[in-house]
Amino acid sequence: MAEKKVFKASDEAKGKAKQLRMFAILAWILGMGGQIFAIFKLISNETLTWLIVAIVAILILSITGSLLWKKANKLDPASEKNKTKFFIQNQLGAIMGVLSFLPLVILIFMNKNIDGKTKGIAGTIAAVALVIAGITGVDFNPPSVEKYTKEINEQTEVVKSLNHDTDNVYWTKAGNKYHIEGDCQHIKGRDVINNGTVKESWDQKGISELCKTCEKRALKKNEEALITPEANEFLPSE
């Protein structure tokens, strides 16, 4: 029975994930700062336009933070064993998206110093932004160590079935797929072509998809190898 391979993010992947999380947190902090400024300075009839501008800016920062956070989670996923940590790490974008707007929405609708028109326009836009930020932050298919482990082992078997029972693939620094053929047209001529197992491509680069060109090429080779011996049976004997 083949040994089960367990996913473990490389130090490089962890370092990149840490950097992305720092930028995500910075974006959320700036968004929160924008919300505080909007609450204290922009909720009035005279500054409605600037309040709308602030809401849009906060939304951009919130979405940016969420996208960066999700990208970091793909590089360095949490384990499903710790349910609380797993939930918070993967859904923090949604939590921050809601927090970036909820106080502002409440205070706009509760403010007695603005008229109904301003309240309706600003409140509606802020509420819509809250929903957009919250949904964008949700990870509906969160990555995990266990999920990656399962996929690595499944993909290893696929590669071995296509590659004469050999777990050997190629990938490049800029690519997002691994290749069975080292001379594949998509990587041929590159200065640096990495070589290793499916698991190593996951660990080092986070690559999780086989090149379709290589897959078709390998299938064709295997089919030809099966057809050739059978065809020889029909050749006339000397």
Beta strands, then each sheet from edge to edge (+ up, - down):
strand 1: 169-171
strand 2: 194-196
sheet 1: 1+ 2-
end
